């Protein structure tokens, strides 16, 4: 967090130095410049000498935060005075800067003493543990039987060449336990006469790895005396040369450690194997591209069986024991630690207390802390920030990266946007097994993510320990209490539940330095208080607006993300029209504008384009004039919604072709009608992802789309195209990897494998008239998956035949997945009345959840929930009662 505080301060000093709107004297400008130089120096010291600088981190964080608060208060007061008719006291920055510089200089003098020699000397104190001290953990194999068989099969079968088998997963998930079970299995000990196990710490020393390997060989009675001038890696190589061996390198942390160690292992074709356990996905992939073994969480039955193996559970405590096992979240280490606590307790009620206190395991915290301290400094605040979201919350990546950027966590880098940088940060955290991927997009990128419950709890305590609650986002329902506790130091407020208009009004009088304000909630429909428009430092604003949006919003000159959601609950399409003010076009830093179903006014007379605008999502009457495309020249993501029953004018969608940087486009037509050819859209060649919903274009229109050279994802939903036959041609869809056809009356599809040369996934949902697809589709060399639903039985049989034919020809890469749709009341008929009521309650609860804050529910999602609800009600004669 010290690094994040310095980075944020650096951005703030840059803003005040490079904008003429702040009245600062020549001396003050020099002071700020010197402060900026010290900040850059300290940030480099943290990066280069993390161990030595650790003793200074708390002071650095505190001093940087105080300096930034002081500068931002000064900036706030100056901007407020520009909009106020009252005369305030003159601002004195010089004295405050002197005090800040004294603290920063004191820390800098200590940091100057860090040298590379000090770092090397400190590193020599770390050691590597070898197999001679390896302790096995209790002989538990619950949940690992299938994994054990897979690893054992990889060790004893396959190629005779030396193979590397990485086992990857988060801390505590059982990587080492699995490796130990395999290592000591009778089949393995019989197969490999030479075995060695070395545990590698993150501060690895290659020579220690080799010395520990030689010690293992010596213990096993295998020793070869070489020349006195031979290096240890040469000795290891000579011992293993020509022999069949098994080496386990446990807890590997870096590519460098692997590169150095790998050279000592001969590549004889005698069936030798090397097993690596690691938390890092990229290291696992780097060491082996074909034998990676990913660990998974245990299910509830496996968790319960493991707990019972580790501690005796009396019959009268089975219910609470199962609850304890479930709360461990499928993490084997957590279950073992919990069992250890239960085995020392003799008082019955302690089992019930543990259900409430679960997650306070200090042992597990130490393990997760090891992963945290090994993080690069720029990732630490991003990781801790995620703990502010509610438990089991599915965090949309599109929202998360906007928040990270607003908080100042993402460092600017030449040739890379902040959005791209944030995505790199997230992918790095995922590779380190600290963040879980919940869903992926059709192009394979991460759509949503989250934290394992245990990791989140430890993460929250780590944030508290570092005393950062007064800066980072706090998901707290009582804004008044927040205002009293943290005052003006709080940088963000994200609401996950109902708040009152009065509490928001009063709190915003205190939160003068707020950067993030997200008050989107299904029930928060009150207008924004006037105080919002005084929050000059605000960078992210999301709210549900029931009436007009005032022109005063343009006073938020630092705003990057503006999200305006419809006021109606559950995300249904609002019939209200809330115009965005013309002043929207004058906000220079606006990067993301998401305004559900609100039309934009014609930007006539706008002085300069919004060059930073990357995302625009609006609805109703969006006229894509040539002037509009000139104002948003760099937009990369565009979403537009129209209502077809009122479509009477030319929306000039042919001008989309002038958006030369557009990559993602979603065009939705509600209440669709046949669209005249003269207003068909024309797309730019830069387009990579296109979603058409409800437009009822003729299938022949696909010829135009097929020639887009960079199009990778095409989704045709809710009758996007009309007609019974789609005939594709040669040289179309050269880059298409994902194709979805949803709710279509298509009856005949005429195509060949060469028409989709790079297709990887084909999705056909609710295509009731399409009884078959051409066999040629199965011959597409890149095709990996065909997904269908059981609405059309003939289509299901057809794709399964295609899969069988491919397997007969030796192609086992093609997978076929069939999704079951609800088509009868059989589900409700087989459920008890109590379960129906519980399920209905869950449906209502789900519908009340604000999904992702920045993205509201579409009509299709609502229809699905209502369909399930109606089936349950019908199957039980409407007995849902109050629970429905």
C-alpha positions in Angstrom: 0.0 0.0 0.0 3.0 2.3 0.4 3.7 1.9 -3.3 0.1 2.7 -4.2 0.1 5.8 -2.0 3.2 7.1 -3.7 1.8 6.3 -7.2 -1.4 8.2 -6.3 0.6 11.1 -4.9 2.7 11.2 -8.1 -0.5 11.5 -10.2 -1.8 14.3 -8.0 1.4 16.3 -8.2 1.3 15.9 -12.0 -2.3 17.2 -12.1 -1.5 20.3 -10.1 1.7 21.1 -12.0 0.3 20.6 -15.5 -3.0 22.5 -15.2 -3.2 26.3 -15.3 -6.5 26.4 -13.3 -4.6 26.1 -10.0 -3.1 29.4 -8.7 0.2 28.4 -7.1 3.3 30.6 -6.7 6.7 29.9 -8.3 8.0 28.8 -4.9 5.1 26.4 -4.4 5.6 24.9 -7.8 9.3 24.3 -7.0 8.3 22.6 -3.7 5.8 20.3 -5.5 8.4 19.5 -8.2 10.9 18.5 -5.4 8.2 16.5 -3.7 7.5 14.6 -7.0 11.2 13.8 -7.4 11.3 12.3 -3.8 8.1 10.3 -4.6 9.7 8.8 -7.7 12.9 8.0 -5.7 11.0 6.2 -2.9 8.9 4.3 -5.3 12.0 3.0 -7.1 13.5 2.1 -3.7 10.4 0.0 -2.8 10.7 -1.7 -6.1 14.4 -2.5 -6.0 14.9 -3.1 -2.3 11.6 -4.5 -1.0 13.0 -6.3 2.0 15.1 -3.3 3.3 12.3 -0.9 2.6 9.7 -2.9 4.4 10.6 -1.2 7.7 9.7 2.1 6.1 6.5 1.2 4.4 4.1 2.3 7.2 5.8 5.7 7.4 5.9 6.1 3.6 2.2 5.3 3.3 1.2 7.7 6.1 3.4 10.6 4.8 2.3 10.1 1.2 -1.4 10.0 2.2 -1.1 13.1 4.3 0.7 15.0 1.5 -1.9 14.1 -1.0 -4.8 15.0 1.3 -3.2 18.4 1.8 -2.7 19.1 -1.9 -6.2 17.8 -2.9 -7.9 19.9 -0.2 -6.1 22.9 -1.7 -7.2 22.0 -5.2 -10.8 21.4 -4.0 -11.0 24.8 -2.3 -9.7 26.6 -5.4 -12.1 25.0 -7.8 -15.0 25.5 -5.3 -14.2 29.2 -5.2 -14.5 29.4 -8.9 -18.1 28.3 -8.7 -18.9 30.3 -5.6 -19.8 33.9 -5.3 -18.6 34.2 -1.7 -15.0 35.2 -0.8 -13.0 32.7 1.2 -9.8 33.0 3.1 -6.7 32.9 0.9 -5.0 29.6 0.5 -1.6 29.0 1.9 0.1 26.0 0.5 3.7 26.8 1.1 3.7 26.1 4.8 1.9 22.8 4.4 4.3 21.7 1.7 7.3 22.4 4.0 5.9 20.1 6.7 5.2 17.4 4.1 8.7 17.7 2.6 10.3 17.3 6.1 8.7 14.0 6.6 9.4 12.8 3.1 13.1 13.9 3.3 13.6 12.1 6.5 12.4 8.9 5.0 14.4 9.5 1.8 17.6 9.8 3.8 17.1 6.4 5.3 16.3 4.9 1.9 19.5 6.4 0.3 21.5 3.9 2.4 20.0 0.9 0.5 22.6 -0.7 -1.9 22.6 -3.7 -4.1 25.3 -5.2 -1.9 23.0 -5.0 1.1 20.3 -6.8 -0.9 22.6 -9.6 -2.0 23.9 -10.1 1.6 20.4 -10.2 2.9 19.4 -12.8 0.3 22.1 -15.2 1.4 20.4 -15.9 4.7 17.5 -17.8 3.0 17.7 -21.6 2.7 16.0 -24.4 0.9 14.4 -27.4 2.6 15.1 -30.8 1.2 13.3 -34.1 1.2 15.2 -35.4 4.3 13.0 -33.1 6.4 9.8 -33.5 4.5 6.9 -34.3 6.7 3.7 -36.0 5.4 0.4 -34.6 6.5 -1.7 -37.3 8.0 -2.3 -39.7 5.1 -5.4 -37.9 3.9 -6.4 -38.5 0.3 -10.1 -37.4 0.4 -10.9 -35.6 -2.9 -7.5 -36.5 -4.4 -8.1 -40.0 -5.6 -9.0 -38.9 -9.2 -6.1 -36.4 -9.2 -3.7 -39.1 -7.9 -4.7 -41.5 -10.7 -4.2 -38.8 -13.3 -0.7 -37.9 -12.1 0.3 -41.5 -11.6 -0.8 -42.3 -15.1 1.3 -39.4 -16.4 4.3 -40.6 -14.4 4.2 -44.2 -15.5 2.7 -44.0 -19.0 3.1 -41.9 -22.1 6.3 -41.0 -23.8 9.6 -42.4 -22.8 11.2 -39.0 -23.1 11.8 -36.9 -19.9 8.5 -35.1 -19.1 7.6 -32.2 -16.8 4.3 -32.4 -14.9 3.3 -29.1 -13.2 0.6 -29.1 -10.5 -0.9 -25.7 -10.1 -3.4 -24.1 -7.7 -3.8 -21.6 -4.9 -2.2 -21.9 -1.5 -3.7 -24.6 0.7 -5.6 -26.4 -2.0 -3.6 -29.6 -1.7 -0.8 -29.4 -4.3 1.9 -30.6 -2.0 -0.3 -33.3 -0.4 -1.1 -34.7 -3.9 2.5 -34.7 -4.9 3.5 -36.4 -1.6 0.9 -39.1 -2.1 2.1 -39.8 -5.6 5.7 -39.6 -4.6 5.2 -42.3 -1.9 2.8 -44.5 -3.8 4.1 -48.1 -4.0 3.6 -48.1 -7.8 5.8 -45.0 -8.1 8.5 -46.2 -5.7 8.7 -49.4 -7.7 8.9 -47.6 -11.0 11.5 -45.0 -10.1 14.5 -46.2 -8.2 16.0 -42.7 -8.0 13.7 -40.2 -6.4 14.3 -36.8 -4.8 12.2 -34.1 -3.3 13.2 -30.5 -2.8 11.1 -27.7 -1.4 12.0 -24.4 -3.1 11.3 -21.1 -1.3 10.5 -17.9 -3.2 13.9 -16.6 -2.4 15.5 -19.5 -4.2 19.2 -20.1 -4.5 20.0 -22.5 -7.4 23.1 -23.9 -5.7 21.0 -24.8 -2.6 18.6 -26.7 -4.8 21.6 -28.8 -6.2 23.1 -29.3 -2.8 19.8 -30.6 -1.4 19.4 -32.9 -4.4 22.8 -34.4 -3.8 21.9 -34.8 -0.1 18.8 -36.7 -1.1 20.8 -39.0 -3.4 23.3 -39.6 -0.6 20.6 -40.6 1.8 19.3 -43.0 -0.8 22.7 -44.6 -1.1 23.4 -43.0 -4.5 26.6 -41.0 -4.6 29.2 -40.5 -7.3 32.4 -38.8 -6.6 33.4 -36.4 -9.4 36.3 -34.1 -10.0 37.0 -31.6 -7.3 36.5 -28.7 -9.7 33.0 -30.0 -10.8 30.1 -27.8 -10.0 27.1 -29.2 -8.1 24.8 -29.1 -11.1 27.4 -31.1 -13.0 27.4 -33.7 -10.2 23.6 -33.9 -10.2 23.7 -34.4 -14.0 26.2 -37.2 -13.8 24.3 -39.1 -11.2 21.1 -38.9 -13.1 22.6 -39.6 -16.6 21.3 -42.8 -18.1 19.0 -43.5 -15.1 15.2 -43.4 -14.7 14.5 -40.8 -12.0 11.6 -38.8 -10.4 12.3 -35.3 -9.1 9.8 -33.2 -7.2 10.4 -29.4 -7.0 7.8 -28.3 -4.5 6.6 -24.7 -4.2 8.4 -23.2 -7.3 8.1 -19.4 -7.6 10.0 -18.2 -10.6 11.0 -19.0 -14.1 14.6 -18.2 -13.3 14.7 -21.0 -10.6 13.3 -23.5 -13.1 15.6 -22.4 -15.9 18.7 -22.9 -13.7 17.5 -26.2 -12.2 16.3 -27.7 -15.5 19.8 -27.7 -17.0 21.0 -30.3 -14.4 18.4 -32.9 -15.5 19.3 -35.2 -18.4 16.8 -35.6 -21.1 17.4 -39.4 -21.7 14.5 -41.3 -23.2 14.1 -43.6 -20.2 10.8 -42.4 -18.8 12.1 -40.0 -16.3 9.7 -37.4 -14.8 9.9 -34.0 -13.0 7.0 -32.8 -11.0 6.6 -29.1 -10.1 4.1 -27.6 -7.7 3.4 -23.9 -8.0 0.8 -21.3 -7.4 1.7 -19.5 -10.7 -0.2 -20.6 -13.8 2.3 -18.9 -16.2 5.2 -20.7 -14.6 3.4 -24.0 -14.9 2.6 -23.3 -18.6 6.2 -22.1 -19.1 7.7 -25.4 -17.8 5.2 -27.7 -19.7 2.6 -27.0 -22.3 1.0 -30.4 -22.4 0.9 -32.0 -18.9 -0.4 -29.1 -16.6 -2.6 -30.4 -13.8 -5.0 -27.8 -12.3 -6.2 -28.4 -8.7 -9.8 -27.8 -7.9 -11.8 -27.1 -4.7 -13.4 -30.0 -2.9 -17.2 -30.4 -3.1 -19.3 -30.5 0.1 -19.3 -34.3 0.4 -15.5 -34.5 0.0 -15.1 -31.6 2.6 -17.3 -33.5 5.1 -15.5 -36.8 4.6 -12.1 -35.1 5.1 -13.3 -33.4 8.3 -14.6 -36.7 9.6 -11.2 -38.4 8.9 -9.4 -35.7 10.9 -11.6 -35.4 13.9 -14.2 -37.5 15.6 -17.7 -36.1 15.2 -20.4 -37.4 17.5 -23.8 -38.2 15.9 -25.5 -35.3 17.6 -23.0 -32.9 16.0 -23.1 -34.1 12.5 -25.4 -31.3 11.3 -23.1 -28.6 12.7 -20.0 -30.5 11.5 -21.4 -30.6 7.9 -22.0 -26.8 8.2 -18.4 -26.3 9.4 -17.0 -28.4 6.5 -19.2 -26.4 4.0 -17.9 -23.1 5.4 -14.3 -24.1 4.7 -15.1 -23.4 1.1 -13.6 -26.6 -0.3 -10.0 -25.7 0.7 -8.3 -28.8 2.1 -5.9 -26.9 4.3 -8.7 -24.9 5.9 -10.5 -28.1 6.8 -7.4 -29.7 8.3 -6.7 -26.6 10.4 -10.3 -26.4 11.5 -10.2 -30.1 12.5 -7.1 -29.4 14.6 -9.0 -26.7 16.5 -12.0 -29.0 17.0 -9.9 -31.9 18.3 -8.6 -29.7 21.2 -12.0 -28.5 22.2 -14.1 -30.4 24.8 -17.0 -28.0 25.3 -19.9 -28.8 23.0 -20.9 -25.3 22.2 -17.4 -24.5 20.7 -18.5 -26.3 17.5 -21.3 -23.8 17.2 -19.0 -20.9 18.0 -16.6 -22.0 15.3 -19.3 -21.7 12.6 -19.4 -17.9 13.4 -15.7 -17.5 13.8 -14.6 -19.6 10.9 -12.1 -17.8 8.7 -10.0 -16.5 11.6 -7.3 -19.1 11.2 -3.9 -17.6 11.8 -2.1 -20.5 10.1 -4.0 -19.9 6.9 -3.4 -16.2 7.1 0.3 -16.9 7.2 0.0 -18.9 4.0 -2.0 -16.3 2.2 0.3 -13.6 3.6 3.2 -15.3 1.9 1.4 -14.9 -1.4 0.6 -11.3 -0.6 4.2 -10.3 0.4 5.4 -12.0 -2.8 3.2 -9.7 -4.9 4.8 -6.8 -6.8 4.0 -3.6 -5.0 1.7 -2.3 -7.8 -0.6 -5.3 -7.3 -1.0 -5.2 -3.6 -3.6 -2.5 -3.4 -5.6 -4.0 -6.3 -5.7 -7.3 -4.4 -6.7 -5.8 -1.1 -9.3 -3.6 -2.8 -11.3 -6.7 -3.9 -12.0 -7.6 -0.3 -14.3 -4.6 0.0 -16.9 -6.4 -2.2 -19.5 -8.6 -0.3 -18.8 -12.3 0.3 -19.3 -14.5 -2.7 -19.8 -11.4 -4.9 -19.2 -12.0 -8.6 -17.2 -8.9 -9.6 -17.6 -7.8 -13.2 -14.2 -7.1 -14.7 -15.5 -4.1 -16.6 -16.5 -2.5 -13.3 -13.4 -3.6 -11.4 -10.9 -2.1 -13.8 -12.8 1.2 -13.9 -12.6 1.3 -10.1 -8.9 0.5 -10.0 -8.2 3.3 -12.4 -10.4 5.8 -10.5 -8.5 4.9 -7.2 -5.2 5.6 -8.9 -3.9 2.0 -8.7 -2.9 1.7 -12.3 0.3 3.3 -13.4 0.4 5.2 -16.8 2.7 3.6 -19.3 3.6 4.8 -22.8 1.9 2.8 -25.5 -0.6 1.3 -23.2 -4.0 2.5 -22.0 -4.9 2.5 -18.4 -7.7 0.0 -19.2 -5.2 -2.4 -20.8 -2.9 -2.0 -17.9 -5.6 -2.9 -15.4 -6.5 -6.0 -17.3 -2.8 -7.0 -17.1 -2.9 -6.5 -13.4 -6.0 -8.8 -13.0 -4.5 -11.5 -15.2 -1.4 -11.4 -13.1 -3.4 -11.9 -9.9 -5.3 -14.8 -11.6 -2.0 -16.5 -12.6 -0.9 -16.3 -9.0 -4.0 -18.2 -7.9 -5.1 -15.4 -5.6 -8.2 -14.4 -7.7 -10.7 -16.8 -9.0 -12.2 -16.6 -12.5 -16.0 -16.9 -12.4 -16.9 -16.5 -16.0 -15.1 -15.9 -19.3 -16.3 -14.1 -22.4 -16.8 -15.6 -25.8 -13.3 -14.5 -26.8 -11.7 -16.2 -23.7 -11.1 -13.0 -21.7 -12.2 -12.8 -18.1 -15.7 -11.6 -17.7 -16.1 -11.8 -13.9 -14.0 -12.8 -11.0 -14.0 -13.1 -7.2 -12.1 -14.1 -4.1 -12.4 -17.4 -2.3 -14.1 -16.7 1.1 -11.1 -17.6 3.1 -8.8 -15.5 1.0 -11.2 -12.6 1.2 -11.4 -12.8 5.0 -7.7 -12.8 5.4 -7.4 -10.0 2.8 -9.8 -7.9 4.8 -7.8 -8.4 8.0 -4.6 -7.5 6.1 -6.2 -4.3 5.0 -7.2 -3.5 8.6 -3.7 -4.3 9.8 -2.3 -1.8 7.3 -4.9 0.8 8.3 -6.1 1.6 4.8 -9.9 1.6 5.5 -9.8 5.4 5.5 -8.6 5.4 1.9 -10.1 2.4 0.1 -13.7 1.6 -0.7 -15.8 0.6 2.2 -19.0 -1.3 1.6 -20.8 0.1 4.6 -24.6 0.9 4.9 -24.2 3.7 7.4 -22.7 6.7 5.5 -23.1 9.0 8.5 -20.9 6.7 10.6 -18.4 6.6 7.8 -18.3 10.3 7.7 -17.8 10.6 11.5 -15.1 7.8 11.4 -13.0 8.7 8.4 -14.0 12.3 7.6 -12.6 13.8 4.4 -9.9 11.2 4.0 -12.3 8.6 2.5 -11.7 8.2 -1.2 -14.7 6.0 -2.3 -18.2 5.0 -1.3 -19.8 2.0 -2.9 -23.3 1.1 -1.7 -24.6 -2.5 -2.0 -27.9 -1.9 -0.2 -30.5 0.8 0.4 -29.3 4.2 1.6 -31.5 7.2 2.5 -31.3 10.5 0.6 -30.7 12.4 3.8 -27.7 10.2 4.9 -26.2 10.6 1.4 -26.7 14.4 1.5 -25.1 14.8 4.9 -22.2 12.4 4.2 -21.3 14.2 1.0 -20.8 17.4 2.9 -17.8 15.7 4.6 -16.4 13.5 1.8 -14.8 16.3 -0.1 -12.0 14.3 -1.6 -14.1 11.4 -2.9 -12.9 9.7 -6.0 -15.6 7.0 -6.3 -19.3 7.3 -5.6 -21.5 4.3 -6.6 -25.0 4.5 -5.3 -26.6 2.2 -7.8 -29.1 0.0 -6.1 -32.5 -1.3 -7.1 -34.1 0.8 -4.4 -31.8 3.9 -4.5 -33.8 6.1 -6.9 -33.6 9.5 -5.2 -32.0 12.4 -7.1 -28.4 13.1 -6.4 -27.8 15.9 -3.8 -26.3 19.1 -5.1 -23.2 18.4 -3.1 -22.2 15.7 -5.6 -21.4 18.4 -8.1 -18.9 20.0 -5.7 -16.8 16.7 -5.6 -14.2 18.0 -7.9 -11.9 15.0 -7.4 -14.7 12.5 -8.4 -13.5 10.1 -11.1 -16.2 7.4 -11.0 -19.9 8.2 -10.6 -22.7 5.6 -10.8 -26.4 6.3 -9.9 -30.0 5.5 -10.7 -31.7 8.6 -11.9 -35.4 9.1 -11.6 -35.6 12.5 -13.3 -33.4 15.1 -14.9 -29.6 15.1 -15.0 -28.5 18.7 -14.3 -26.0 20.6 -16.4 -23.9 21.0 -13.2 -22.5 17.5 -13.8 -20.0 19.2 -16.2 -18.3 20.7 -13.1 -16.9 17.2 -12.4 -13.8 17.9 -14.6 -11.9 14.9 -13.4 -14.7 12.4 -14.1 -13.6 9.4 -16.1 -16.6 7.0 -15.7 -20.2 8.1 -15.6 -22.9 5.4 -15.3 -26.6 6.3 -15.2 -28.9 3.4 -14.7 -32.7 3.2 -15.3 -34.8 3.9 -12.2 -37.0 0.9 -12.6 -36.1 -2.2 -10.7 -34.7 -5.5 -12.0 -33.3 -3.7 -15.1 -36.5 -3.7 -17.2 -36.5 -1.3 -20.1 -37.8 2.1 -18.9 -40.3 4.0 -20.8 -39.1 7.2 -19.3 -36.9 9.6 -21.3 -34.2 11.3 -19.3 -32.0 13.5 -21.6 -28.4 13.8 -20.9 -27.4 17.5 -20.8 -25.5 19.1 -23.7 -22.6 19.8 -21.2 -21.8 16.1 -21.3 -19.8 16.8 -24.5 -17.5 19.2 -22.6 -16.1 16.8 -20.0 -12.5 16.4 -21.2 -11.4 13.3 -19.3 -14.6 11.3 -19.8 -13.6 7.7 -20.8 -16.7 5.6 -20.1 -20.3 6.9 -20.5 -23.0 4.3 -19.8 -26.5 5.8 -19.9 -29.2 3.2 -20.1 -32.0 4.3 -22.5 -31.1 8.0 -22.2 -30.7 10.0 -25.5 -27.8 12.3 -26.1 -28.5 15.8 -27.4 -27.0 17.0 -30.7 -23.5 18.2 -29.8 -23.7 21.2 -32.1 -21.2 23.8 -31.2 -18.9 21.6 -29.1 -15.5 23.0 -29.3 -13.3 19.9 -29.1 -13.7 16.2 -29.5 -13.8 13.8 -26.5 -10.5 12.1 -27.5 -10.4 10.0 -24.3 -13.9 8.5 -24.7 -13.4 4.7 -25.1 -16.9 3.4 -24.2 -20.3 4.8 -25.0 -23.6 3.0 -24.2 -26.8 4.9 -24.8 -30.4 4.2 -25.9 -33.3 5.9 -27.7 -32.9 8.2 -30.6 -29.1 8.0 -31.0 -28.4 9.7 -34.3 -25.0 8.7 -35.6 -24.2 11.9 -37.5 -20.8 12.5 -39.1 -20.4 15.2 -36.4 -20.9 12.7 -33.7 -18.2 10.4 -35.0 -15.8 13.3 -35.1 -16.5 14.1 -31.5 -15.9 10.4 -30.3 -13.1 9.4 -32.7 -11.4 7.0 -30.4 -14.3 5.1 -29.0 -13.6 1.3 -28.8 -16.9 0.0 -27.3 -20.3 1.2 -28.4 -23.8 0.0 -27.3 -27.0 1.5 -28.8 -30.7 0.5 -28.1 -33.6 1.5 -30.3 -37.3 0.8 -30.1 -38.4 -0.5 -33.5 -42.1 0.3 -33.2 -41.2 4.0 -33.2 -38.4 3.8 -35.8 -39.5 6.4 -38.3 -36.3 8.3 -39.0 -32.9 7.7 -40.4 -30.4 7.2 -37.6 -27.5 7.5 -40.0 -25.9 4.3 -38.9 -23.9 4.2 -42.1 -21.6 6.6 -40.4 -20.4 4.0 -38.0 -17.8 3.2 -40.6 -16.0 6.4 -39.6 -15.3 5.1 -36.1 -11.9 3.7 -37.1 -11.0 2.5 -33.6 -14.3 0.7 -32.8 -13.7 -2.9 -31.6 -17.0 -3.9 -29.9 -20.5 -2.9 -31.1 -23.8 -4.0 -29.7 -27.0 -2.9 -31.5 -30.3 -3.8 -29.8 -33.7 -3.3 -31.4 -36.6 -3.7 -29.0 -40.1 -4.3 -30.4 -38.4 -5.1 -33.7 -39.8 -4.4 -37.1 -38.5 -4.8 -40.6 -35.8 -2.1 -41.0 -35.6 -0.2 -44.4 -32.4 -0.9 -46.3 -31.5 2.8 -46.4 -30.8 2.8 -42.7 -28.9 -0.4 -42.5 -25.6 0.1 -40.5 -22.2 0.1 -42.2 -19.4 -1.2 -40.0 -15.7 -0.2 -39.7 -13.1 -2.8 -40.6 -11.6 -2.4 -37.0 -14.6 -4.3 -35.5 -13.7 -7.4 -33.5 -17.0 -8.2 -31.7 -20.5 -7.6 -33.1 -23.8 -8.3 -31.3 -27.1 -7.8 -33.2 -30.3 -8.2 -31.2 -33.8 -8.1 -32.8 -33.0 -6.3 -36.0 -34.6 -8.7 -38.4 -32.1 -8.2 -41.2 -32.3 -10.6 -44.2 -29.7 -13.3 -44.0 -28.2 -11.9 -47.2 -27.0 -8.9 -45.1 -24.5 -11.3 -43.5 -22.5 -11.1 -46.7 -21.5 -7.5 -45.8 -20.6 -8.6 -42.2 -18.7 -11.6 -43.5 -16.1 -9.5 -45.2 -15.1 -7.7 -42.0 -11.4 -8.7 -41.8 -11.0 -8.5 -38.0 -14.3 -9.8 -36.8 -13.7 -12.5 -34.2 -17.1 -12.7 -32.3 -20.5 -12.6 -33.9 -23.7 -12.9 -31.8 -27.1 -12.9 -33.6 -29.8 -12.8 -31.0 -33.6 -12.6 -30.7 -34.3 -12.7 -34.4 -31.4 -10.6 -35.5 -31.8 -12.0 -39.0 -35.0 -13.1 -40.7 -35.6 -15.7 -43.4 -35.4 -19.5 -43.7 -32.1 -20.0 -45.5 -28.6 -18.7 -44.9 -26.0 -19.4 -47.6 -22.5 -18.4 -46.9 -19.7 -17.9 -49.5 -16.0 -18.3 -50.0 -13.6 -15.8 -48.4 -16.1 -14.8 -45.7 -15.5 -14.6 -42.0 -11.7 -14.9 -42.2 -11.1 -14.2 -38.5 -14.3 -15.4 -36.9 -13.8 -17.6 -33.8 -17.1 -17.5 -32.1 -20.6 -17.6 -33.7 -23.9 -17.6 -31.8 -27.4 -17.8 -33.3 -30.2 -17.3 -30.8 -34.0 -17.4 -31.3 -33.9 -17.7 -35.0 -36.4 -19.1 -37.6 -33.5 -20.3 -39.7 -34.5 -23.6 -41.4 -31.6 -24.3 -43.7 -27.9 -23.4 -43.4 -25.8 -23.9 -46.5 -22.1 -23.6 -45.7 -18.7 -25.2 -46.1 -15.7 -25.6 -43.8 -13.7 -23.1 -45.8 -16.3 -20.4 -45.2 -15.3 -20.3 -41.4 -11.6 -21.1 -41.5 -10.9 -20.1 -37.9 -14.2 -20.9 -36.1 -13.6 -22.3 -32.6 -17.1 -22.2 -31.0 -20.6 -22.5 -32.5 -23.6 -21.8 -30.3 -27.2 -22.6 -31.5 -29.9 -21.8 -29.0 -33.7 -21.8 -29.6 -33.3 -22.6 -33.3 -36.5 -24.7 -33.3 -36.7 -25.0 -37.2 -33.1 -25.8 -37.8 -33.1 -29.6 -37.8 -29.6 -30.1 -39.0 -26.4 -28.3 -39.9 -23.9 -29.3 -42.7 -21.4 -32.1 -41.9 -18.7 -29.8 -43.3 -18.9 -27.8 -40.1 -17.3 -30.7 -38.2 -14.3 -30.6 -40.6 -13.4 -27.0 -39.6 -9.8 -27.7 -38.3 -10.0 -25.1 -35.5 -13.5 -26.1 -34.2 -13.4 -27.0 -30.5 -17.0 -26.8 -29.3 -20.6 -26.9 -30.5 -23.3 -25.9 -28.0 -27.0 -26.6 -28.5 -30.1 -26.8 -26.4 -32.7 -29.6 -26.3 -35.4 -27.4 -27.8 -34.8 -29.2 -31.2 -34.1 -32.9 -30.7 -33.1 -33.4 -34.4 -30.5 -30.7 -34.1 -29.1 -32.4 -31.0 -28.8 -35.7 -32.8 -27.2 -34.1 -35.8 -24.4 -32.4 -33.9 -23.8 -35.7 -32.0 -23.4 -37.5 -35.3 -20.9 -34.9 -36.4 -18.9 -35.5 -33.2 -19.0 -39.3 -33.7 -17.8 -39.0 -37.3 -15.0 -36.7 -36.2 -13.9 -39.3 -33.6 -14.0 -42.0 -36.2 -11.6 -40.0 -38.2 -9.3 -39.5 -35.2 -10.5 -36.0 -34.2 -11.1 -36.1 -30.4 -10.8 -32.3 -30.0 -14.4 -31.5 -30.9 -16.7 -31.3 -27.9 -20.5 -31.1 -28.0 -22.5 -29.7 -25.1 -26.3 -29.8 -24.8 -28.1 -27.4 -22.5 -31.4 -28.5 -21.0 -34.2 -26.0 -21.2 -37.3 -25.8 -18.9 -40.2 -27.1 -20.9 -42.6 -28.7 -18.4 -43.7 -28.6 -14.8 -41.8 -31.8 -13.9 -39.3 -29.8 -11.9 -42.0 -28.4 -9.6 -43.8 -31.7 -9.4 -40.8 -33.4 -7.9 -40.2 -30.7 -5.3 -41.7 -30.5 -1.8 -43.8 -27.5 -1.0 -41.2 -26.2 1.4 -38.5 -26.4 -1.3 -40.8 -24.6 -3.7 -41.2 -21.8 -1.3 -37.4 -21.6 -0.6 -36.7 -21.6 -4.3 -39.2 -18.8 -5.0 -37.6 -16.8 -2.2 -34.2 -17.3 -3.8 -35.5 -16.1 -7.1 -36.9 -12.9 -5.6 -33.7 -12.4 -3.8 -31.7 -12.9 -7.0 -33.9 -10.4 -8.8 -33.3 -7.8 -6.0 -29.5 -8.1 -6.3 -27.7 -5.3 -8.1 -25.7 -7.3 -10.7 -22.3 -5.7 -11.2 -23.5 -2.2 -10.5 -22.6 -1.0 -13.9 -24.6 -3.5 -15.9 -28.4 -3.9 -15.4 -30.4 -7.0 -16.2 -31.6 -7.5 -19.7 -35.1 -8.7 -20.5 -33.9 -12.2 -21.4 -32.6 -12.7 -17.9 -35.7 -11.4 -16.3 -37.8 -13.7 -18.6 -35.8 -16.7 -17.5 -36.3 -15.9 -13.8 -40.0 -15.4 -14.3 -40.3 -18.6 -16.3 -38.8 -20.6 -13.5 -41.1 -18.9 -11.0 -44.2 -19.5 -13.1 -43.4 -23.2 -13.5 -42.9 -23.6 -9.8 -46.1 -21.8 -9.1 -48.1 -23.8 -11.7 -46.6 -27.1 -10.5 -47.8 -26.5 -7.0 -51.0 -24.8 -7.7 -49.7 -21.4 -6.8 -48.9 -22.5 -3.2 -45.8 -20.2 -3.0 -47.7 -18.0 -0.6 -45.7 -15.1 0.9 -42.5 -16.8 -0.1 -43.3 -16.1 -3.7 
